[in-house]
Amino acid sequence: MQALAKSSSLLKSDGKLELKFEKRRGKTRLIDCYQQPPLKASRGLYIDGTDHCTLYLMESSGGLVAGDHNEFTVHLKPGSNVTLMPQSATKVYPAFNDQPSSQQVTINLDEDARLEWNREEVIPFEDARFNSATSVQMTSSSSLLWAEILYPGREKRGETFAFRECHTHFEVWIDDDCLVYDALRLNPAEQMLKQLGVLEQFNYIANVWIVSPSMDENMDHNLGEILIQTDKHKSGITKLEGKGMLVRWISNDLPLLKKEVDRISTFIRKHYWK
């Protein structure tokens, strides 16, 4: 066991990705990029022919091994319009050395900046330990669209809630006011997750957070009309003091869940991303 712990510590990696965007000559451009493996970013893409810049986020190691730490720092200067797309799900491997893997995301949005983080997916494997913290600092004129899905593990291998712990923390600040403070702590060996008022019979958890000055009082009604409810798939909408909205799902239908998250994101971009 000592040899295994020593070997695991030698393989530990700390990835860093620092991105800064600025609107120049009518387009949002990536003006600064610091990459430390295994994290890296693609070049800026202009898919729709507008000022909107899309980047793919890549992780070359294939996942987080026990003790690994990935750190993302993103800064959008005034008027920037960016979509960040994780290229693949974040796979969290077993904590053989008893050290948790971790991820830190720090985002700063200046005036009139718009950021979409497209479908962050986390898959904690059997015996994995994972801690994630995301902090967003924005202004009253900037906009955020954040989508995420948490898996119960590798279901096809029978790893449903076989991880040791999965702790996530998500917060959003508008100037000096905290709009969102959302913490999720899953410790399957210590909690009865499959009970009424917790996860019941469901395995997947997903969130779409929307914060934008373009929101209107009918937004929750409009979103509610396009959401699908089945015995295996439930969703709910929460308003955030008139400045934002949360759509949250618990589901056993992963293909439908992904479709719903993508459909809500598309709807937001079309009607409220101004």
N, C-alpha and C positions, 0 to 999 in steps of 0.2 A: 504493500500500500504506500510506503514511503517513496519507493521508486516511481510509482505511478503519479503521486502528487508532484514529485520533482519534475518528471517529464511534462506534466500538464502545465506547470508554472513556466517552463521554458517555452512552451508553445503559445503562451498568452499574447494577445495582440490588442493594441489600442488604435483604432481607426479614427481619423479626423477628416472632416470635410467642412470647409468654411467657404461660403458663397456670398458674394455681394453683387447686387444688381442696381443698375441706374438707367433711367430713360435718356437716351442720347439720339439726336437726329431722328426723332419720331419713333424709335424702337427701344424696347427694353433689352438691355445688353448685360451680359455677365462681365463685370469689370474687374473682378478679383476672384481667384479660385485657388484655395490651398487644399491639397489632397495628401493624405497619409494613408497608405494601404492598411487594410483591404478596401477602404472606401474610395470611390472616385465618381466623377460626374461626366456625362456626355457633353458635347458642345451644345450651345443654344440652338434650338430648332424653332422655326416660325411656320407652324403647320397650317394655320388658317390665313396666312398672308397679312396679318395685322401686326401691331406692336407687341403682341402677346408672345412671351418667350417660354418654351417648354424644355425642361432638362430631365434626363433619366438619371436616377441615383443607383449606383452599382456597388455590390459588395462581393469582391473576388474570392473570398475564402469559403463561401458556401454556407456560412452560418456562424453563430456565436458559440465558441467553446467555453467551458467553465472558466470564469475570470476575465473573459474578453470584455472590452468596453468600446463602444462606438459613440462618437460625439459629432453632432451636426450643429453648425452655426449658420444661420441664414439672415441676411439683412437686405431688405428692399427699400431703396431710397425713394423719395417722393415720386408718385405717378407710375411706379413700376408695376408690371402685370406679368405674373409668373405662375407656371404650373410645374410642380416637382412630382415625378412619377417613380416610385420605387420599382426597380426592374423585376424583383422577385420578392416572395415572402421572406420575412426574417425568421430563420430556423434557429432554435435555441437547443443546443445539445446538452446531454446529461452533465450534471455538476459533480464529476468524479472526484475532484479535489475539494469539494464542499464550498467552492467559491461561486457566487452568483454572477451570471453575465448581466451586463447593463447597457443601457442606451440613454443618452442625453440629447434632447433637441431644444435648441434655443433660437427663437425667431423674433426679429424686430421688424415691424412694418411702419414706415413713415407715412406722412400725409398722402392720402389718395392711392396708396399702394394696395394691390390685390394679390393674394397668394392662395393657390389651391394645392393642397398636399393630397395626392390622389391615391386613396386606398392603401394605407399602411396595414399589412397583414403580419400577424405574429403567430408562430407555431411552436409552442414549447414541447419538447420531446419528453419521454419518460425520464424521471429523476432530474429534470432541468430546474434551475433556479434563475428567474429573470426579473430585473428591476428596470422600469422605464419611467423617465420623467420628461415631460414636454412643457415648456414655458413660452408663451406668446405675449409680447409687449406690442401694443398697437395704439393707434389714435382713433378718435371718433369718426374720422373720414376714411380710414382704411378698412379693408375687407378680408375675411378669412373663410375658407372652405376646407375643412379637415375631415377626411374619411378614414375609418379604421375598422379592422375585423380581427377578433381574437378567436383562435381555434382552440379546441380542447386537447389537441395533440394530433398524432398520426392515427386517425381512426381506423384505417385499413390494416394497421398493425395492432389494433386493440389497445391503443394508448389513450383512451378517453379519460382525461383528468388524472393521468398518471404522473404528471409533473409534481415537483415538491412545492414550488411556490411561483406565483406570477403576480407581481405588484406593478400597477401602472398609475401614473399621476399626470393629470392634464390640467393646466391653468391658463387662463387668458386675462390679461390686464389691459384696460382701456385707460390710457394715461395713468392716474394714480388709483383707479378703482378696479377691484378684482371682480370680473364678470363671471368667470367660470373657475371652480375649484372642484375637480372630480377625481376621486381616488378609488381604485379598485384593488382589493387584496384577496387573492385566491390561494388558499392553502388546503388542498383537497384532503390531506390526511387529518386535518384538525377541524374541518368544517363539513357540515352536511349540506352540500351544494344542491342536491336533488330534492329539495323540499319546497313547500309552498312559500312564496314570498322571496325565494332566492332564484335559482335557475329552473326549478321544477324539473320537467323532462327534457329541457332544451340544452344544447351543447355549444352553439355559436353565439357570440355577442358582437354586435356591430354598432358603431356610432357615426353619425354625420353631424358635425358642428358647423353652424353658419353664423357668422357675425358680419353684418353689413349695414351701412346707413341707408341702403336701398330697400330694406325690409318694409313691408306694409302690414296693416292690421289683419289682412285676409290671408297672409302667408301660410299660417298653420292649417286653415281650411283648404287652401289650394293643394298643399302637400298631402293632407289627409285623403283627398279624393283619388290620388294616384297610388296610394299604398295598398298592398295586398295583405289580407289577413286569412290564414288557414290554421288548421289544428297543429301544423308543424312549424308555423311561422307567425310571430306576433311582433307588432311595432307600436310605438307611442311617440308623441310629439310634446316637447316642453318648450315654452317661451322663456327667454332669458331677459327679463326686464325691458322688453321692447327693442333691445339692441341685437338680439341673436336668437337662435333656435337650435334645439337638439332633437334629432330623430334617432331613436334607439331601437334596436331589434334584439330579440332572442329567437333562435331558429334552429331547426334540424334539417333545413333544406338549403345547403350551401350554394348550389347554382342559382336558386331564386334569390337568396340573400345578396349575392354579388350583383345580380341584375338590378335589384332594388336600390342598392347603394349607388350604382352607376346611373340609374334612371333619375334618382333624386339629385345627384350632382349635375347631370345634364339639365334638369329642370331649373335648378338654381342659376346656373350659368346663363340660361336663355332668358329668364324672367327677372332676375334680381342682381345679376353681375354687371352693374353699371357704374 
